[in-house]
Amino acid sequence: MSYKTFNGVKNCCYIVLSVLCGCPLAFCWALEFACVQCCHIWCVGPCIRMWNMNFSCMKLFWSSCVHCLCDPCYESRGLCLSFIKVHKTEG
């Protein structure tokens, strides 16, 4: 009888506490999620799109500068190092 009483009280307390605490917490988390999504859709997304539109020209300029300055050095270094041959020695 004590086992049934214990389990009955435990299950009843669990259900009551779940209803009293779980529902308000679920409501609060839903509001929080809605606010975060609204901010992301109406603020963050447009800012990222605007950033990409405004800096695409700067990206093109920067990549051209890097290619003009670095590509000749790396190509000549690669050409010089391409003639190196490694021979396997027995020993």
MARBA-915061 format. One line per field, with one value per residue (C-alpha): chain; z negated, x negated, y; residue number from 1. Coordinates in pm, whole numbers. Layout:
cadena	(A  ...)
w	(Z  ...)
u	(X  ...)
v	(Y  ...)
num	(NUM  ...)
//
This chain:
cadena	(A  A  A  A  A  A  A  A  A  A  A  A  A  A  A  A  A  A  A  A  A  A  A  A  A  A  A  A  A  A  A  A  A  A  A  A  A  A  A  A  A  A  A  A  A  A  A  A  A  A  A  A  A  A  A  A  A  A  A  A  A  A  A  A  A  A  A  A  A  A  A  A  A  A  A  A  A  A  A  A  A  A  A  A  A  A  A  A  A  A  A)
w	(0  -76  271  440  215  286  663  663  472  684  1011  887  777  1110  1306  1090  1103  1479  1537  1296  1408  1755  1923  1815  1903  2245  2300  2201  2428  2717  2669  2653  2971  3152  3054  3167  3500  3557  3488  3716  4003  3990  3865  3907  4249  4420  4258  4395  4742  4733  4616  4906  5161  5035  4998  5317  5495  5217  5231  5606  5561  5274  5458  5766  5552  5382  5712  5876  5587  5480  5792  5971  5658  5601  5968  5994  5667  5788  6121  5945  5706  5977  6109  5777  5798  5497  5548  5324  5170  5063  4726)
u	(0  -288  -434  -105  -64  -418  -382  -37  -154  -471  -277  -15  -282  -460  -142  -46  -396  -418  -93  -178  -539  -560  -284  -410  -769  -661  -474  -781  -1011  -765  -767  -1146  -1175  -926  -1122  -1453  -1305  -1145  -1474  -1661  -1413  -1362  -1702  -1987  -1894  -1858  -2181  -2372  -2225  -2313  -2667  -2713  -2582  -2798  -3121  -3112  -3304  -3564  -3594  -3663  -3924  -4097  -4108  -4255  -4527  -4615  -4630  -4844  -5092  -5108  -5047  -5376  -5580  -5407  -5418  -5792  -5859  -5657  -5842  -6181  -6085  -5928  -6273  -6383  -6404  -6433  -6618  -6570  -6895  -6952  -7091)
v	(0  239  178  271  575  693  654  812  1121  1142  1127  1371  1621  1580  1653  1952  2103  2041  2226  2509  2559  2403  2602  2947  2854  2727  3055  3260  3058  3098  3478  3480  3272  3497  3810  3662  3552  3892  4069  3833  3862  4240  4366  4118  3981  4322  4445  4147  4198  4569  4487  4243  4494  4781  4586  4378  4655  4665  4286  4298  4572  4389  4056  4228  4390  4063  3876  4146  4153  3789  3579  3665  3581  3250  3152  3222  3040  2744  2742  2747  2471  2254  2159  2003  1626  1404  1077  782  659  304  253)
num	(1  2  3  4  5  6  7  8  9  10  11  12  13  14  15  16  17  18  19  20  21  22  23  24  25  26  27  28  29  30  31  32  33  34  35  36  37  38  39  40  41  42  43  44  45  46  47  48  49  50  51  52  53  54  55  56  57  58  59  60  61  62  63  64  65  66  67  68  69  70  71  72  73  74  75  76  77  78  79  80  81  82  83  84  85  86  87  88  89  90  91)
//
